[in-house]
């Protein structure tokens, strides 16, 4: 998409992909009116703790904000509190630089809940040495890496019991029977220590009248030794299985209201885009916009361009995990090798079956792997699932110690690699018919040893930074001191990595990069720390206020994606 087209959508919410930025009334009116959506809403309002599970873009924030709005409007429903923890990685530096990082994080989580009580219901802690202004400053300072000794009274004072009593006070004030806590962006996957602490808070804050709900990612969320999924909280999968018969109707309902005046895509193409979104509403919205904006000469060129672009985006997003977790580089690269091999094997099988009997052909998209019993292979798979490019179907048991793990790879790649067709031509109606038809129930069964070479598997190991003093290689991820010289080992901060990222390496248009190159901005931190980013961009020829705002917004959006 060129810069001018981006600019045209600046004032339109129809193509806004993130629920965070959509006005509440508009978000509620755009919610799909179907069974899946209402079932999830019911879970969010029930008594007890729930985990909303889905990859980025699956709609976790949308579901929570809709439930929050309903509860606010309907006094017969529970009292709602909505808190987002999307700035958690801004606290990561404390893990490397302070001895009380967990205490700081613990207080930050509770402070945000307490602030929500005050903002929504005018209720605050009584008899404390600090007030709401002090609490707001604490939250702001902590997120800016400006921890001070003057914050210690707040850290020492805040605890679970006080927070529970404050929520109870809100319930009584508003004459509700109970409360629900919508804790969004709670998949703190880049800071294991904080994630464990968060779910300890989540488990502890629950009472018969306080029901916490948290949004998490599939695959890589580590809940810690004291938290048991199923026992401490019920998981609610919102990531749609594309093989379910109600899937296409759900996605169609999603855009029925949103694009009532701007939806002019052919039915067959729309169905293909629905499957190419792979159960992710944000991806579907992005694909619709990309197709309508495409300058292709015909349906085939437009569709091919959109699918190729989507595949490249997914690949880049998957590999960006290395920037955030460099110690897992070989896991992530091995995962991509595994994924492309799965696509290749499915293509070979489907083409064989098409040649055998084209009229009776039934597509195969399911892959079964029965030897995923190594911890490192489990980790490899988990990154693919978190990234939303591999969907796991319920596993089946085949005897003692034999569990067949079944997966569906991303449909965009199946389409891009022409898995379901032999010819190079394009027949949208025929392809849509094949893709939406029932799939072969029996999976293509493989072993890891047939999907990855022995060398691939043996190369999977943690890439740990060496000792900065003597250069000795670390022995484990949890090692605190060098085994050779005894020097304390310092881990690389994901937040610092993000801040020093070159702006010219971000996914921006050529024009936007040209503008940046004519400013004093070099790294992400330069923009984030600037007091007037737009004014600096506007010094460049042909850059007015709205275009400057767009560039700034895209940089901030990239930062937000990186830090969650």
ABEGO torsion letter per residue (X at the ends): XBAAAAAAAAABAAABABAAABBAAAAAAABBBBAAAAAAAAAAABBEBBBBBBBBGAGAAAAAAAAAAAAAABAABBBBBBBBAAAAAAAAAAAAABAAAAAAAAAAAAAAAAAAAAAAAGBBBBGBABBAAAAAAAAAAAAAGABBAAAAAAAAABBAAAAAAAAAAAAAAAGBABBBBBBBGABBAABAAAAAAAAAAAAAABBAABBBBBBBBBGABBAEAABBBGAABBBBBABBBAABAAAAAAAAAAAAAAAAAABABBAAAAAAAAAAAGGBAAAAAAAAAAAAABABABAAAAAAAAAAAAAAAAAAAAAAAAAABAAAAAAAAAAAAAAAAAAAAAAAAAAAAAAABAAABBBBABBBBAABABAAAAAAAAAAAAAGABBBBBBBBBEBGBBBBBBBBBAAAAAAAGAABABABBBAAAAAAAAABBBBABBBBBBAAAABBAAAAAABBBBBBBBAAAGBBBABAABABBAAAGBBBBBBBAAAAAAABBAAABBBBAAAAAAAAABABABAAAAAABABAAAAAAABBGBBAAAAAAAAAAAAAAAAAAAX
